[in-house]
Amino acid sequence: MQPTLDTAYWLGLAIGVVLPVLVGLVTTRVTSSGTKAVLLLFLAALNGFLVELANPGDDYQVGSAVVLWAVSFATGVLTHFGLWKPTGVSARAQDVGAKNATGVGA
């Protein structure tokens, strides 16, 4: 029997890819990197535990949720430095976050 991933897991992986952009949207350029990392860690944890909750299996597996959390966080960090930052998406997200924080453009 070949293992398969349910739709919930694929959705969780896709969310992990966009989490750094979400962090950029809700923070500003002056927000410390540590604060952004903690926010990404929290959102990744939320993603991991909610994906496991949405999994159509028989029971809730905390171990699976922790693994999903780690994968989501790693995916977020890797896509931030490997995709979003080099293409300028991170900077544009930070600009939107800065506008929202100051009330400009709202």
Sequence and secondary structure as in RCSB ss.txt:
>XXXX:A:sequence
MQPTLDTAYWLGLAIGVVLPVLVGLVTTRVTSSGTKAVLLLFLAALNGFLVELANPGDDYQVGSAVVLWAVSFAT
GVLTHFGLWKPTGVSARAQDVGAKNATGVGA
>XXXX:A:secstr
      HHHHHHHHHHHHHHHHHHHHS TTS HHHHHHHHHHHHHHHHHHHHHHS SSS  HHHHHHHHHHHHHH
HHHHIIIIIHHHTHHHHHHHHHHHHHHTTT 
